[in-house]
Amino acid sequence: MSRLNVATVSRSLLEAIEHVYGEAGIPLTQIHEAVKELSRHFTNQREKVGKDYFRHPKFLAAYLRYFLPVNLAKIQILLDEMPRTEAMESMRVLDVGSGPGTGSLGVLDWWRCHGFGGELSVTAVDQSAAALHHARQIWSHYCRIEAGMKVGLATHNENLERRGWHEKISSDMPFDLIIVANSLNEIGAGSRDPITAKAELLSTLLSRLAPHGTLMVVEPALRETSRLLHQVRDRLLEAGACTVYSPCLHDRNCPALDHPDDWCHEERAWDPPVFVQEIDRVVGFIKDALKFSYLLLRKDGKTIVARQSSVYRVVSELRVMKGEKRAWLCNELGRIEIGRLDRLASSQNAAFDGWRRGTIVQIEKIAHKERRGKISSLGRIDSDTAVGIIREG
């Protein structure tokens, strides 16, 4: 069993971020107002966010101070989840729709904290020249703090929905890691067929991925954006363009799409910076956990765990009910609700109490009780059922 680390952004990176947004001289009261406004746009009014809010000083300061540490911490969690390969000693990374360097800075900080001794080369692409400018600023300040690293950042100001933009970075390929963080939802947003537009972008990126590489896609943990990601996933798998390393434990169609109210997302522990905690207290937010939807896609068939019909991913919280606990699980057999009565708790199934969203578990057997001549869809864990945790969420 392996435990996933609590995400923590390094002091050096936080200092670099503070240095850049501090130069804007925006009063804290305006930053707090801008955080609330951006949050409202990101969740309920995404069409009103605008393409280049980084040009507005108060929105820039709010994003750098609050949303950037949150989003790059998600990247670092997934970097730790990726399979370790010899190629990581020298990495070529493409950050697509980079904004002010969410993926780029996340990789840079992760690279330094893990002590890799080779060279890191990052290419960031975004349609906002202002965002790329601030990415370079933070990157440069970080490298001054952590001198001696063999790292490089190249930026390209390109519109991802224009044909041929990727040809301008062809000299840097193939890439060991390609990151698409919080930008896939913007692709094809106004078109009649957004799924095709998003799938075509990811297919193009997969063609530029090294055979041992990973394509990381991160999206907001919202129903609409997550379900679109599930549909894009299915389209890519049907075309044979890739396989899923994680979070899925199968390459079949996503069962969350069977019901219009279902979607999958993650909730991971993290250690929020002090200034993020301060903003939370003022504006009434709670960022004590990182919530997002994601895919790690590969072309070599590697998977986060060996796939078996007895191995499942927990895709809900463990719900405490009267006299029992329940959770939803997913694997190649689909989504299934599992319950254990409190009176049937035992040393054999004690691991059930440690389940949380994202945990990968193994269950020896699942019982389906018969009632009034019908087999219940609710699976049951009996007192003699062995339950184990393979990987914690």
Buried (B, 14 or more C-beta within 10 A) or exposed (E): EEEBEEBBBBEBBBEBBBBBBEEBEBEEEBBBBBBBBBBEBBEEEBEEBEEBBBEBBBBBBBBBBBBBBBBBBBBBBBBEBBBEBEBBEBBBBBBBBBBBBBBBBBBBBBBBBEEBEEBBBBBBBBBBEBBBBBBBBBBBBBBEBBEEBEBEBBBBBBEBBEEEBBEEBEEBBBBBBBBBBBBBBBBBEEEEEBBEBBBBBBBBBBEBBBEBBBBBBBBBBBBEBBBBBBBBBBBBBEEEBBBBBBBBBBBEBBBBBEEEEBBBBBBBBBEBBEBBBBBBEBBEBEBEEBBBBBBBBBBBEBBBBEEEEBBBBBBBEBEEEEEBBBBBBBBBBBBBBBBBBEEBBBEBBEBBEBBBBBBBBBBBEBEEEEEEEEEBEBBBBBEEBBBBBBBBB
